[in-house]
Amino acid sequence: MPNKSITKPSEAIDQSYKTRILIITGLAGLTFGVISGLLLTKQSEKTGVKVTVSGREGLQLALLLFGTLRSISNLWEQ
């Protein structure tokens, strides 16, 4: 019976796979950011009010985004 070596899941993923994932998710994040900016400026032009983000709103947005990232990272956990 041949001796099969057991590799850790992190060792089984090759570098090109990691690079592809980083490029795809980076482009998705860039696209999302640009679309968000366009929507904010369009709303600002429509209402005639400058868009401002207070410290509290910025913190709420950051927490929302971190929660979303956490949910995404938990999608494939078993």
N, C-alpha and C positions, 0 to 999 in steps of 0.2 A: 504494500500500500504506500503510495507516494506521500511524502510529508508536505502538506500544503501550509504555506505561511499565511497567517491571518494578519490582514492590514487594518489599521484604524480607518474609520470613514474619512477622516481628514486627509490621510495619505492616499486614498483611492482617487481623489479628485485631482486631475492634472492642471497644470498652470494655464493652459489655453482655455479651459473651461472657466476658471476664475476670471480671466481677463475678459472673456465674452460677457459674463454676468455683470462685471463692473461697468463695461461699456454700455450695455443695454440699460441697466438701471440708472446710470449717469445721464444717458440721453432722455430717459423717461422723466427723471427729476428736472432736467433742464427744460423740457417741454412743458411740464406742469408749472414750473416757476414762471415761464414766459407767458403762458396762458393766464395764470393768476394775475400777473401784472397788467396784461391787456384788459382783462375784465375790470380790474380796479380803475384803470384810467378811463375806460369807456363809461363806467358808472359815474366817475367824477365829472366827465364832460357832459353827461346826460343831466345830472343834477346841478351842475355849476358849483359844487362844493369840493374843496381840496380834500383828498384822502389823507387822514392822519391816523396814526396808530399810537395809542397811549401805551405806557409801560405795562399796564394791567392787560390790555388787549394783546400785546406782544407776548406776554407770559402765557396767556390762555392759548394763543396760537401755537406757541412752542410746545406746550404740554399736549395739545391735540395731535401735533405732528409726531411727537415721541410715542404717544399711545398708538398711533397708526403704524409706526415703524415696528413697535413691539408686537402688534397683531400680525403684521406681515411676517416677522421672523418666527412666530409661533405656528404659522400655517402648516409647516412640514414636520413639526415635532410629533413623535409617536408616544 
